[in-house]
């Protein structure tokens, strides 16, 4: 039974109000069959139309409350509650179709009842002709059932589109995450290269300072060697020049060596 379904207090209250309105609609259409006066029938149909508008509002409210409690209930309970909602919508459709039959019988203009939603579709002129001519109550109920099935199929297609959109968004997020990680690695590599360039610059500067110091030492040694060579050359060219001292460790000129040899062997 629908009353045995587990519902929250708010959902149970809305469900009870819908069932009360359905009972009132059933009793109203039964009384309508007994009324012979067309004016009283029109007035009774207006009252029933108001009831159906109230039922439509309550079904919408039931659907909203059901979606709010969907995450709190087990899947089995949600399925039962959704089946109950579909059953109420179909029952409301049957009363709408029944009302249209009475309206066509009375010859009155069709009253705009629904502006869309809750699975109740607005009829066309061809539908009204078909209802007035040949359709029975059961056929009207079947037509309402087919309309609800088409609405469910449209909802399923919409869900698939939403799921595909979410999937594309997820793939895009994964791609962006990978690109972000790759950019992070590139930045780290650039930091490493920048650090290596700084170290290389410091090393080049250090080598430059060492090379400059070595060049100064080499130049100083070169000047000393040049000076010694110059003195030697002068001594060899002009051995009688007394202004230039002998370099320690360097042999005296040839004439001096001869005099020394003669002095040693004089005795």
matplotlib code that plots the C-alpha trace (Angstrom):
import matplotlib.pyplot as plt

x = [0.0, 1.1, 0.3, 2.9, 5.7, 8.4, 8.1, 9.2, 6.5, 6.3, 6.2, 3.5, 1.4, 1.6, 0.8, -2.3, -3.6, -3.2, -5.1, -7.9, -8.2, -8.4, -11.2, -13.0, -12.5, -13.9, -17.0, -17.4, -17.5, -19.9, -22.3, -21.8, -23.3, -26.5, -26.8, -29.1, -29.0, -26.2, -25.6, -25.1, -22.9, -20.7, -20.4, -19.5, -16.9, -15.4, -15.1, -13.5, -11.1, -10.0, -9.4, -7.3, -5.2, -4.6, -3.6, -1.1, 0.4, 0.7, 2.2, 4.9, 5.5, 5.7, 8.2, 10.4, 10.3, 11.0, 14.2, 15.3, 14.9, 16.4, 19.9, 18.6, 16.6, 17.8, 17.5, 14.5, 12.6, 13.3, 12.1, 8.8, 8.2, 8.9, 6.5, 3.9, 4.5, 4.0, 0.8, -0.5, 0.4, -1.4, -4.5, -4.5, -4.2, -7.2, -9.3, -8.1, -9.2, -12.5, -13.1, -12.4, -15.0, -17.7, -16.7, -17.1, -20.4, -21.6, -20.4, -18.4, -15.0, -11.9, -10.6, -6.8, -5.9, -2.2, 0.7, 3.2, 5.0, 4.4, 4.0, 0.6, 0.8, -1.5, -3.9, -4.3, -7.4, -7.0, -6.9, -10.1, -11.8, -10.7, -11.8, -15.2, -15.8, -14.6, -12.2, -13.4, -12.2, -9.7, -8.4, -7.9, -6.0, -3.8, -3.2, -2.1, 0.1, 1.8, 2.3, 4.0, 6.2, 7.3, 8.0, 10.1, 12.0, 12.7, 13.9, 16.2, 17.7, 18.3, 20.0, 22.3, 23.2, 24.0, 26.1, 28.0, 28.6, 29.9, 32.2, 33.6, 34.1, 36.0, 38.2, 39.0, 39.8, 42.2, 43.9, 44.3, 45.7, 48.3, 49.3, 49.6, 51.9, 54.0, 54.3, 55.5, 58.2, 59.3, 59.5, 61.6, 64.0, 64.3, 65.2, 67.8, 69.3, 69.3, 71.2, 73.7, 74.3, 75.0, 77.5, 79.1, 79.4, 81.1, 83.5, 84.4, 85.1, 87.3, 89.2, 89.6, 91.1, 93.5, 94.6, 95.3, 97.4, 99.4, 100.0, 101.4, 103.8, 104.9, 105.4, 107.6, 109.7, 110.0, 111.3, 113.9, 115.1, 115.3, 117.4, 119.8, 120.2, 120.8, 123.6, 125.2, 125.2, 126.7, 129.4, 130.3, 130.4, 132.3, 134.1, 136.3, 133.3, 133.7, 130.4, 128.5, 129.1, 129.6, 126.5, 127.0, 127.6, 128.4, 131.9, 134.2, 135.0, 137.6, 140.6, 140.0, 140.0, 143.3, 145.0, 143.8, 145.2, 148.6, 148.7, 148.1, 150.8, 153.4, 155.3]
y = [0.0, 3.6, 4.6, 2.0, 3.7, 5.2, 9.0, 12.1, 14.1, 16.8, 14.2, 12.2, 15.3, 16.3, 12.7, 12.7, 16.0, 14.6, 11.4, 13.5, 15.6, 12.4, 11.1, 14.4, 14.3, 10.7, 11.7, 14.9, 13.0, 10.5, 13.3, 14.9, 11.9, 12.4, 16.1, 16.8, 20.6, 21.9, 25.0, 22.9, 20.6, 23.5, 24.8, 21.3, 21.0, 24.3, 23.1, 19.9, 21.9, 23.8, 20.5, 19.3, 22.5, 22.0, 18.3, 19.5, 22.0, 19.3, 16.7, 19.3, 19.9, 16.2, 15.8, 18.6, 17.2, 13.7, 15.0, 16.7, 13.4, 11.2, 11.2, 10.2, 7.1, 3.7, 3.1, 0.7, 3.3, 6.0, 3.6, 3.0, 6.7, 7.5, 4.7, 6.3, 9.7, 8.3, 6.6, 9.8, 11.7, 9.0, 9.2, 13.0, 12.5, 10.3, 12.9, 15.6, 13.4, 12.7, 16.4, 17.0, 14.4, 16.1, 19.5, 18.3, 16.7, 20.0, 21.9, 24.3, 25.7, 23.9, 25.5, 25.9, 23.8, 23.1, 25.3, 22.3, 20.2, 17.3, 15.0, 16.5, 17.6, 20.2, 18.7, 19.8, 20.3, 16.9, 15.3, 17.0, 15.8, 12.2, 12.4, 13.7, 11.2, 7.7, 7.4, 5.7, 6.4, 3.5, 4.7, 8.2, 6.6, 4.7, 7.9, 9.7, 6.7, 7.0, 10.7, 10.0, 7.4, 9.9, 12.4, 9.8, 9.1, 12.8, 13.0, 10.0, 11.7, 14.8, 12.8, 11.2, 14.7, 15.9, 12.8, 13.3, 17.0, 16.0, 13.4, 15.9, 18.3, 15.6, 14.8, 18.5, 18.9, 15.9, 17.4, 20.7, 19.1, 17.2, 20.4, 22.2, 19.5, 19.6, 23.4, 22.9, 20.5, 23.0, 25.8, 23.6, 22.7, 26.4, 27.2, 24.4, 25.8, 29.3, 28.1, 26.2, 29.4, 31.4, 28.8, 28.7, 32.5, 32.5, 29.7, 31.7, 34.8, 32.8, 31.3, 34.8, 36.0, 33.1, 33.6, 37.3, 36.4, 33.8, 36.2, 38.8, 36.2, 35.1, 38.6, 39.3, 36.2, 37.1, 40.5, 39.0, 36.5, 39.3, 41.4, 38.5, 37.8, 41.5, 41.6, 38.5, 39.9, 43.2, 41.3, 39.2, 42.1, 44.5, 42.5, 45.4, 47.4, 47.7, 49.4, 46.0, 43.6, 39.9, 37.8, 35.4, 31.9, 33.1, 32.4, 35.5, 36.5, 34.6, 37.0, 36.9, 33.1, 33.1, 35.4, 33.3, 30.2, 31.9, 33.0, 29.5, 27.9, 30.7, 29.0]
z = [0.0, -0.7, 2.9, 4.1, 2.2, 4.5, 4.2, 6.0, 7.8, 5.1, 2.3, 4.1, 4.7, 1.0, 0.0, 2.2, 0.8, -2.8, -1.8, -0.2, -3.4, -5.5, -3.3, -3.7, -7.5, -7.6, -5.6, -7.6, -10.9, -9.5, -8.5, -11.9, -13.5, -11.5, -12.3, -15.3, -15.4, -17.6, -15.5, -12.4, -14.3, -15.5, -11.9, -10.7, -13.4, -12.3, -8.8, -10.0, -12.2, -9.1, -7.3, -10.2, -10.2, -6.5, -7.2, -9.8, -7.4, -4.7, -7.1, -8.0, -4.3, -3.7, -6.5, -5.0, -1.5, -2.9, -4.6, -1.4, 0.6, -2.2, -0.7, 2.7, 1.6, 0.3, -3.5, -2.9, -1.0, -3.7, -6.4, -4.5, -3.9, -7.6, -8.6, -6.3, -7.8, -11.3, -10.2, -8.8, -12.1, -14.1, -11.9, -12.3, -16.1, -16.0, -14.2, -16.7, -19.6, -17.9, -17.4, -21.1, -22.0, -19.9, -21.3, -24.8, -23.9, -22.5, -25.6, -23.5, -24.5, -23.3, -20.1, -19.8, -16.8, -16.9, -18.1, -18.2, -15.6, -13.3, -16.4, -17.5, -21.1, -22.6, -25.2, -28.8, -30.9, -32.6, -29.1, -28.1, -31.3, -30.6, -27.0, -28.0, -30.8, -29.8, -26.8, -23.7, -20.2, -20.3, -23.7, -22.2, -19.3, -21.7, -23.7, -20.5, -19.7, -23.1, -22.5, -19.2, -20.8, -23.5, -20.7, -18.9, -22.0, -22.5, -18.9, -19.5, -22.6, -20.7, -17.9, -20.6, -22.0, -18.5, -17.8, -21.0, -20.1, -16.7, -18.3, -20.8, -17.9, -15.9, -18.8, -19.3, -15.6, -15.9, -19.0, -17.3, -14.2, -16.3, -18.2, -14.8, -13.5, -16.7, -16.4, -12.8, -14.0, -16.7, -14.1, -11.8, -14.7, -15.6, -12.0, -12.1, -15.3, -13.9, -10.8, -13.0, -15.1, -12.0, -10.7, -14.1, -14.1, -10.7, -11.8, -15.0, -12.8, -10.5, -13.4, -14.8, -11.6, -11.4, -15.0, -14.4, -11.4, -13.3, -16.1, -13.7, -12.3, -15.7, -16.8, -13.7, -14.3, -18.0, -17.0, -14.7, -17.3, -19.9, -17.4, -16.7, -20.4, -21.1, -18.4, -19.8, -23.3, -22.1, -20.2, -23.2, -25.6, -23.2, -20.6, -19.5, -18.3, -14.5, -14.0, -14.4, -11.6, -12.2, -11.7, -8.8, -10.1, -13.6, -15.0, -15.7, -19.3, -21.3, -20.7, -17.0, -17.0, -18.8, -16.3, -13.5, -15.1, -15.7, -12.0, -10.8, -12.9, -12.5, -9.8]

ax = plt.figure().add_subplot(projection="3d")
ax.plot(x, y, z, "-o")
ax.set_aspect("equal")
plt.show()
